[in-house]
């Protein structure tokens, strides 16, 4: 039986690396090949997709008069679908800087600048007051305006629980009585790569609203997704090996002469997964699905 000569997993990682480099630049070179899929999925948490969102504002949201204009402009960007990423922390420009507020509670903080920073034009000018918000694909949940350093304020979780309990209900813990932590104690836990449950005023207990995070600051979800897709890629290669004989007539028309091995590469396009046979310039569709 003719043997397939291929390494789809390596092809997949190489394409992810190229895609990430287009967005994240030279820092991607620091990532080992085996970790590329993990950081690929992890990178989604660092940027906010550009799309129109519903805006919901917490019941006790207060905007200081000096930033009312800036807050109005940010609201317009939210509902009109403009890019919100320039308002994020400059630390999000790195794939390796942990954000404890985002990592543990899933909350972004937005600077209220109205002009781009001349020193770093990818971001707006930094501001003192910050809008804390939980953001998903369809909604921007504005919690309140805080200051730098307020990353561990329990009022953040209290507001989410009071205003949008259904949104974070899946993170509730039953039968757990967590130790009460002061803000500095919680900061120490985060700095060490840990997480701690939160008990609200009415006794409801929440785990990590942002999803479980490893001691390196990488979400377990990113690791799980990387493993899941790596398994899928291996299945694609094994499936092609099983079906290779059916492609022989097509390959023979392009010059295949009965060699023991046939080389193939994995190509991922917007239409799905394809096997490309470089020697014969033949493409074969493997799966009709939108790739990650």
Long-range contacts (C-beta under 8 A, 24 or more apart in sequence): 1-245, 2-244, 2-245, 2-248, 2-259, 2-260, 2-261, 2-262, 3-241, 3-260, 3-261, 3-262, 4-237, 4-240, 4-241, 4-244, 4-261, 4-262, 4-264, 5-261, 5-262, 5-263, 5-264, 6-237, 6-240, 6-263, 6-264, 6-265, 6-266, 6-275, 7-237, 8-233, 8-234, 8-236, 8-237, 8-265, 8-266, 9-230, 9-233, 9-234, 9-237, 11-265, 11-266, 11-267, 12-37, 12-229, 12-230, 12-233, 12-266, 12-268, 13-37, 15-266, 15-268, 16-40, 23-47, 24-95, 27-94, 27-95, 27-96, 28-95, 30-96, 31-95, 37-225, 37-226, 37-229, 37-230, 38-218, 38-222, 38-223, 38-226, 39-95, 39-218, 39-222, 40-226, 40-292, 41-221, 41-222, 41-225, 41-226, 41-292, 42-95, 42-218, 42-219, 42-222, 43-95, 45-102, 45-219, 45-222, 46-92, 46-95, 47-85, 47-88, 47-92, 48-84, 48-85, 48-88, 48-108, 48-135, 49-137, 50-81, 50-82, 50-83, 50-84, 50-85, 51-81, 51-137, 52-78, 52-79, 52-80, 52-81, 53-78, 53-79, 53-81, 53-135, 53-137, 53-138, 53-139, 53-140, 54-79, 54-138, 54-139, 54-140, 55-79, 55-139, 55-140, 55-142, 56-139, 56-140, 56-141, 56-142, 56-163, 56-164, 57-142, 58-141, 58-142, 58-143, 58-144, 58-159, 58-162, 58-163, 59-162, 59-163, 60-144, 60-159, 61-142, 61-143, 61-144, 61-145, 62-144, 62-145, 63-145, 64-129, 64-145, 66-129, 67-112, 67-127, 67-129, 67-145, 69-114, 70-112, 70-113, 70-114, 70-127, 71-112, 71-131, 71-145, 73-114, 74-110, 74-112, 74-131, 78-140, 84-110, 84-135, 86-116, 86-122, 86-123, 86-124, 87-111, 87-112, 87-113, 87-123, 87-124, 88-123, 90-120, 90-123, 90-126, 93-122, 93-123, 98-193, 98-217, 100-151, 100-152, 100-187, 100-190, 100-191, 101-132, 101-151, 101-152, 101-156, 102-210, 103-190, 103-208, 103-210, 103-213, 103-217, 103-219, 104-190, 104-195, 104-208, 104-209, 104-210, 104-213, 105-156, 105-157, 105-160, 105-208, 105-209, 105-210, 106-134, 106-209, 106-210, 106-211, 107-132, 107-133, 107-134, 107-143, 107-156, 107-209, 107-210, 108-132, 108-133, 108-134, 108-135, 109-133, 109-146, 109-151, 132-156, 134-160, 134-164, 134-167, 134-168, 134-209, 136-167, 141-167, 151-187, 151-190, 152-183, 152-184, 152-186, 152-187, 152-190, 153-183, 154-183, 154-198, 157-198, 157-200, 157-206, 157-209, 158-200, 158-201, 160-209, 161-200, 161-202, 161-204, 161-206, 168-206, 168-209, 171-206, 171-207, 171-208, 171-209, 172-204, 172-205, 172-206, 172-207, 173-197, 173-205, 173-206, 173-207, 174-205, 176-205, 177-205, 178-205, 193-217, 225-292, 229-292, 233-266, 236-266, 236-273, 236-286, 236-287, 237-266, 239-286, 240-264, 240-275, 240-284, 240-286, 247-282, 247-284, 250-282, 250-284, 251-277, 251-280, 251-282, 254-280, 254-281, 254-282, 255-279, 255-280, 256-280
